[in-house]
Protein backbone atom coordinates (compact mmCIF):
# COMPACT_ATOMS: atom_id res chain seq x y z
CA UNK A 1 0.00 0.00 0.00
CA UNK A 2 0.97 3.64 -0.24
CA UNK A 3 0.59 6.62 2.06
CA UNK A 4 0.93 8.91 -0.97
CA UNK A 5 -2.37 7.68 -2.44
CA UNK A 6 -4.44 9.56 0.13
CA UNK A 7 -2.90 12.90 -0.81
CA UNK A 8 -0.96 12.39 -4.05
CA UNK A 9 2.65 13.57 -4.03
CA UNK A 10 3.87 14.68 -7.46
CA UNK A 11 7.46 13.63 -6.77
CA UNK A 12 6.24 10.13 -5.92
CA UNK A 13 4.39 9.43 -9.16
CA UNK A 14 5.87 6.08 -10.24
CA UNK A 15 6.05 4.36 -6.84
CA UNK A 16 2.62 5.76 -6.00
CA UNK A 17 1.11 4.29 -9.16
CA UNK A 18 2.65 0.89 -8.48
CA UNK A 19 1.43 0.87 -4.90
CA UNK A 20 -2.05 2.02 -5.95
CA UNK A 21 -2.07 -0.91 -8.37
CA UNK A 22 -1.20 -3.23 -5.51
CA UNK A 23 -4.11 -1.88 -3.48
CA UNK A 24 -6.42 -2.51 -6.44
CA UNK A 25 -5.16 -6.10 -6.69
CA UNK A 26 -5.84 -6.60 -2.98
CA UNK A 27 -9.46 -5.56 -3.46
CA UNK A 28 -9.74 -7.61 -6.66
CA UNK A 29 -8.43 -10.81 -5.05
CA UNK A 30 -10.42 -10.16 -1.88
CA UNK A 31 -13.58 -10.14 -3.97
CA UNK A 32 -12.47 -13.19 -5.96
CA UNK A 33 -11.51 -15.25 -2.88
CA UNK A 34 -14.20 -14.11 -0.42
CA UNK A 35 -16.59 -16.98 -1.36
CA UNK A 36 -13.87 -19.37 -0.20
CA UNK A 37 -13.53 -17.43 3.09
CA UNK A 38 -9.98 -16.38 2.17
CA UNK A 39 -9.09 -12.87 3.24
CA UNK A 40 -6.75 -10.55 1.35
CA UNK A 41 -5.49 -7.33 2.93
CA UNK A 42 -2.44 -5.08 2.81
CA UNK A 43 -0.68 -2.92 5.36
CA UNK A 44 0.70 0.52 4.56
CA UNK A 45 3.72 1.06 6.80
CA UNK A 46 4.87 4.54 7.62
CA UNK A 47 8.32 5.54 8.81
CA UNK A 48 9.55 2.25 10.23
CA UNK A 49 12.85 2.20 12.08
CA UNK A 50 14.89 -0.36 10.13
CA UNK A 51 18.34 -0.57 8.58
CA UNK A 52 16.77 0.42 5.24
CA UNK A 53 16.80 4.01 6.51
CA UNK A 54 20.51 4.00 7.38
CA UNK A 55 21.89 5.26 4.02
CA UNK A 56 19.52 8.25 4.04
CA UNK A 57 19.89 8.84 7.76
CA UNK A 58 23.69 8.79 7.65
CA UNK A 59 23.67 11.86 5.42
CA UNK A 60 21.22 13.52 7.83
CA UNK A 61 23.05 12.92 11.11
CA UNK A 62 21.75 9.41 11.85
CA UNK A 63 18.35 8.00 12.72
CA UNK A 64 18.20 10.06 15.90
CA UNK A 65 19.79 13.16 14.37
CA UNK A 66 18.13 16.54 14.35
CA UNK A 67 17.27 16.38 10.64
CA UNK A 68 15.51 13.01 10.94
CA UNK A 69 13.68 14.10 14.09
CA UNK A 70 12.56 17.22 12.22
CA UNK A 71 11.29 15.13 9.30
CA UNK A 72 9.29 12.93 11.66
CA UNK A 73 7.88 15.98 13.43
CA UNK A 74 6.81 17.59 10.15
CA UNK A 75 5.35 14.51 8.48
CA UNK A 76 4.24 12.06 11.19
CA UNK A 77 1.57 13.36 13.59
CA UNK A 78 2.70 10.88 16.26
CA UNK A 79 6.24 12.27 15.87
CA UNK A 80 7.98 8.91 16.25
CA UNK A 81 9.35 5.96 14.33
CA UNK A 82 7.19 2.91 13.86
CA UNK A 83 8.74 -0.42 14.77
CA UNK A 84 8.84 -3.79 13.08
CA UNK A 85 6.74 -4.95 16.05
CA UNK A 86 4.07 -2.36 15.22
CA UNK A 87 3.80 -3.78 11.71
CA UNK A 88 4.03 -7.41 12.84
CA UNK A 89 1.29 -6.97 15.43
CA UNK A 90 -1.19 -5.83 12.81
CA UNK A 91 -0.13 -8.58 10.39
CA UNK A 92 -0.52 -11.18 13.16
CA UNK A 93 -4.01 -9.84 13.87
CA UNK A 94 -4.94 -9.98 10.18
CA UNK A 95 -3.75 -13.61 10.06
CA UNK A 96 -5.79 -14.54 13.12
CA UNK A 97 -9.37 -15.75 13.37
CA UNK A 98 -10.25 -12.42 15.01
CA UNK A 99 -9.86 -10.81 11.55
CA UNK A 100 -11.73 -13.48 9.61
CA UNK A 101 -14.38 -10.95 8.50
CA UNK A 102 -11.89 -8.30 7.33
CA UNK A 103 -10.99 -8.44 3.66
CA UNK A 104 -10.07 -6.07 0.86
CA UNK A 105 -8.63 -3.30 3.01
CA UNK A 106 -5.42 -1.32 3.09
CA UNK A 107 -4.52 -0.49 6.68
CA UNK A 108 -2.13 2.41 7.35
CA UNK A 109 0.24 1.70 10.22
CA UNK A 110 1.95 5.03 10.03
CA UNK A 111 1.43 7.18 13.10
CA UNK A 112 -0.94 9.39 11.10
CA UNK A 113 1.35 9.98 8.10
CA UNK A 114 -1.57 9.29 5.74
CA UNK A 115 -3.43 12.26 7.25
CA UNK A 116 -0.98 14.76 5.80
C-alpha positions as CSV (number, residue, x, y, z in Angstrom):
1,X,0.0,0.0,0.0
2,X,1.0,3.6,-0.2
3,X,0.6,6.6,2.1
4,X,0.9,8.9,-1.0
5,X,-2.4,7.7,-2.4
6,X,-4.4,9.6,0.1
7,X,-2.9,12.9,-0.8
8,X,-1.0,12.4,-4.1
9,X,2.6,13.6,-4.0
10,X,3.9,14.7,-7.5
11,X,7.5,13.6,-6.8
12,X,6.2,10.1,-5.9
13,X,4.4,9.4,-9.2
14,X,5.9,6.1,-10.2
15,X,6.1,4.4,-6.8
16,X,2.6,5.8,-6.0
17,X,1.1,4.3,-9.2
18,X,2.7,0.9,-8.5
19,X,1.4,0.9,-4.9
20,X,-2.1,2.0,-6.0
21,X,-2.1,-0.9,-8.4
22,X,-1.2,-3.2,-5.5
23,X,-4.1,-1.9,-3.5
24,X,-6.4,-2.5,-6.4
25,X,-5.2,-6.1,-6.7
26,X,-5.8,-6.6,-3.0
27,X,-9.5,-5.6,-3.5
28,X,-9.7,-7.6,-6.7
29,X,-8.4,-10.8,-5.1
30,X,-10.4,-10.2,-1.9
31,X,-13.6,-10.1,-4.0
32,X,-12.5,-13.2,-6.0
33,X,-11.5,-15.2,-2.9
34,X,-14.2,-14.1,-0.4
35,X,-16.6,-17.0,-1.4
36,X,-13.9,-19.4,-0.2
37,X,-13.5,-17.4,3.1
38,X,-10.0,-16.4,2.2
39,X,-9.1,-12.9,3.2
40,X,-6.8,-10.6,1.4
41,X,-5.5,-7.3,2.9
42,X,-2.4,-5.1,2.8
43,X,-0.7,-2.9,5.4
44,X,0.7,0.5,4.6
45,X,3.7,1.1,6.8
46,X,4.9,4.5,7.6
47,X,8.3,5.5,8.8
48,X,9.6,2.3,10.2
49,X,12.9,2.2,12.1
50,X,14.9,-0.4,10.1
51,X,18.3,-0.6,8.6
52,X,16.8,0.4,5.2
53,X,16.8,4.0,6.5
54,X,20.5,4.0,7.4
55,X,21.9,5.3,4.0
56,X,19.5,8.3,4.0
57,X,19.9,8.8,7.8
58,X,23.7,8.8,7.7
59,X,23.7,11.9,5.4
60,X,21.2,13.5,7.8
61,X,23.0,12.9,11.1
62,X,21.8,9.4,11.9
63,X,18.3,8.0,12.7
64,X,18.2,10.1,15.9
65,X,19.8,13.2,14.4
66,X,18.1,16.5,14.4
67,X,17.3,16.4,10.6
68,X,15.5,13.0,10.9
69,X,13.7,14.1,14.1
70,X,12.6,17.2,12.2
71,X,11.3,15.1,9.3
72,X,9.3,12.9,11.7
73,X,7.9,16.0,13.4
74,X,6.8,17.6,10.1
75,X,5.3,14.5,8.5
76,X,4.2,12.1,11.2
77,X,1.6,13.4,13.6
78,X,2.7,10.9,16.3
79,X,6.2,12.3,15.9
80,X,8.0,8.9,16.3
81,X,9.3,6.0,14.3
82,X,7.2,2.9,13.9
83,X,8.7,-0.4,14.8
84,X,8.8,-3.8,13.1
85,X,6.7,-4.9,16.1
86,X,4.1,-2.4,15.2
87,X,3.8,-3.8,11.7
88,X,4.0,-7.4,12.8
89,X,1.3,-7.0,15.4
90,X,-1.2,-5.8,12.8
91,X,-0.1,-8.6,10.4
92,X,-0.5,-11.2,13.2
93,X,-4.0,-9.8,13.9
94,X,-4.9,-10.0,10.2
95,X,-3.8,-13.6,10.1
96,X,-5.8,-14.5,13.1
97,X,-9.4,-15.8,13.4
98,X,-10.2,-12.4,15.0
99,X,-9.9,-10.8,11.6
100,X,-11.7,-13.5,9.6
101,X,-14.4,-10.9,8.5
102,X,-11.9,-8.3,7.3
103,X,-11.0,-8.4,3.7
104,X,-10.1,-6.1,0.9
105,X,-8.6,-3.3,3.0
106,X,-5.4,-1.3,3.1
107,X,-4.5,-0.5,6.7
108,X,-2.1,2.4,7.3
109,X,0.2,1.7,10.2
110,X,2.0,5.0,10.0
111,X,1.4,7.2,13.1
112,X,-0.9,9.4,11.1
113,X,1.4,10.0,8.1
114,X,-1.6,9.3,5.7
115,X,-3.4,12.3,7.3
116,X,-1.0,14.8,5.8
